[in-house]
Every structure is written in structure tokens, then in C-alpha cells.
Amino acid sequence: MLRTVGRLFIFVLLLCLPTLAPAEGMDSARTNVIKAGMVNGFTAYTTWPDAQSTEPFVIGVMGQDSNFISALKRFFKKKPIVGGRQLHIRPITLEQVLDCHVVVILGDANKQAELILAKVAKLPILTISDREKFALSGGHVNFFSENNKLRFEINWQSTTQSNLKVSSRLLRLARVVGKPK
């Protein structure tokens, strides 16, 4: 319980830091760290249907240099296990998305976002992108800038259709789209 509260506190702290958006001249290393921290929070507050599996939990990253992967590995260094499973973080190609539990699509890889979404439609693979309106187009989570801060949006309908359970704690921090009225 204390670990969960601590993770939530760190996650909220990351959301509240000023000037996090990748504005002109902004240090991309800092943005990578913020996004990596958010991805860490997404995995902590999402439940996959195969939660009892002993297979490794895989986070695949497309379209970013190794700086984002390094930042992500630093966040998971103290806890390299997700839900009792070994964690693997690695760069992937379009052909490897089905081998992942989380697919992070950044930068130029967003050109393949529609192909990725078609490939993983309704499968329990959490898709995260920095592409504008990614969640509105059927993705699960997208980063966006608001008031010079990095925020995120979650598509409630697509996560539900993919049989992913997103914690209400996480949904309260997000801008939620695709929720029935």
C-alpha cells in the first residue's frame, strides 16, 4: 500500500512540474525523463488480463533514440518486476508489436501509428504515443502540451475494448476521451 501511494505521489509530482512540454529549445533529455516517469505510472495503474502469467512483461519502444529507453530503464531499475514478472524494455519494429504488453510510439514512428493500431486492435497491448490526437484515433494514451506542461489523455473506450483495466486514480489525472455519456 505504501509503495502504491509513493508511486502515485511521484507520478502526480511529475505532472505538476512546470515547463515540461517539449517547447522550442527545451532539453529533450528532460522531456524523455518526464515521459519515462509517466510510462512507469501507466504500468503501475493498469491491469492486464494475463496478470497471473509468469512470462516477461515487455515494453517496446518505437521511433526514439536510446535516450528514452535509458530514461525508462532508470525508472524501472529499482523495481525491474511488473506484477511479479521480469521486465524487458527494448526497441522494437512494427513486426514485434504483438510481442509486447506496452508499445510506446515516439517521433517519426508515429508515421506507422495507424498500422500499429490496426495490428493491436482490441488486444491487451497498451499503446502510448506523443502524436497529437492519438487517443482520439483509437490509441490508448497520448502525451500533449497544455499551458506549457506535459499532460496525457486516455481513451476509455479503446482501453476497455482491449480488456485493459485503468485505475480510477490514473483516470482522475488524465483527460479522458471516448467515455460513454
Phi, psi and omega in degrees: 000314181297321177299318180296316179296319179297317179296319179295319179299313179298319180298315179295320179301317178300323181289334186268348180297138181283162176047053180264343182294146181286068181285170180305131178080358182286144179291115182292335177296320178294317178298319177300319180295317180297312180298320179297319177297322178292318178299320176303316178294321179299319181290329180288331186246023174234141178244131179264151182295337180262036185303334181274356182295153175254000177295152178301148175268122188247126171251116179257140181239128178244137167079024178225151176291178186292349180299319179293317180297320177298317178297318180296316179297325177296321180295325183266001185301316182286337181224076182282019180235132178244116180058037180081007183245145175299144181255134173238126176241125183203157173288145181226166174250174179303323182291343185259000184298329181288350179269007187246161171260330177228133174239120178256123184246116184231152173057229185298336180295344178297344174296336180260007185304316181296321177296319180295313181298321178295323182289324185255007183312126177065009174267151181282061177238112182289121180255132183228136182214161171257013178282136178300133178064024178300315180295322179294335181269010176112352175288171182269313185223137170224146175276144174211163180259134177216124181052044178062028176232149177276126181234180176217156182236141178237133176269104183299316183296313182291325177292321179295316179295334178272004179064033174258135179254113180263129181300145177297332176299317179290318180298327178293334180273345186262163163270117187264130176239161176073022180263133180296148183272000000 
